[in-house]
Amino acid sequence: MKTTAAHIQKELEAYIDPVKREYLPRFFKTGKGEYGEGDRFLGVVVPNTRIVAKKYKGCDFEVMKELLQSPWHECRLCALLMLVERFKKSGELARKEIYDFYLTQTERINNWDLVDLSAPGIVGEYLKDKPRHDLYRLADSALLWEQRIAVVANWKLIRYGEYLDILALSEKLLQHPHDLMRKAIGWMLRELGKRDKDLLVQFLDKHSTLMPRTMLRYSIEKFPEEERQYYLKRK
């Protein structure tokens, strides 16, 4: 008898797009030495993965754990989207269980889209009214994806008007060597700037000359051209 996880994979396979199956491994840098080395793709787009995830969001954590162990990217994504969907409808106790489970699975949340589509809705949402110690622990991790979780979880916190953590984490990770993190930090700073431009300007006035170019460009993307050029030329 097939396991529930195997059945979910079968449902995902019904949505395979051969063109996407060929394209996605290149897009997510799965070649030797690249950040997604060895990842495998069925060729299922995110909206279709969401359809399956919503259907099975009530499954046990063991099913999600099995999916997260899959070599197929979309199976792992489906498990994470199942968690996000369940989190939305859960009470405080169940949310803590989801949050705790999520943090035990970070080694399998191992590409940028897996982080970006799950960390805000689980980690950021859970921590909105709680201490943020886990963000700093994750930021100190040697695992790139845990570091990205720490940063991207702030997307939700920023929307709730909580800015201190992204400012502190951005300063802490200011000269991160990996471009994926530079983009993530710049993205969060840009989101901050949409809500409090003065605070972003204060950060840039202090740090822009030390910021990697990618991080800086992302953070000032919404600025008028004259202001963008001012910060780009400061370097």
Buried (B, 14 or more C-beta within 10 A) or exposed (E): EEEBBBEBBEBBBEBBBEEBBEEBBEEBBBEEEEBBEEBBBBBBEEEBBBBBBEBBBEBEBEBBBBBBEBEBBBBBBBBBBBBBBBBEEBEEEEBEBBBEBBBEBBEBBBBBBBBBBBBBBBBBBBBBEEEBEBBEEBBEBEEBBBBBBBBBBBBBBBBEEBBEBBBBBBEBBBEBEBEBBBBBBBBBBBBBBEEEEEBBBEBBEEBBEEBBEBBBBBBBEBBEEEBBEBBBEEE
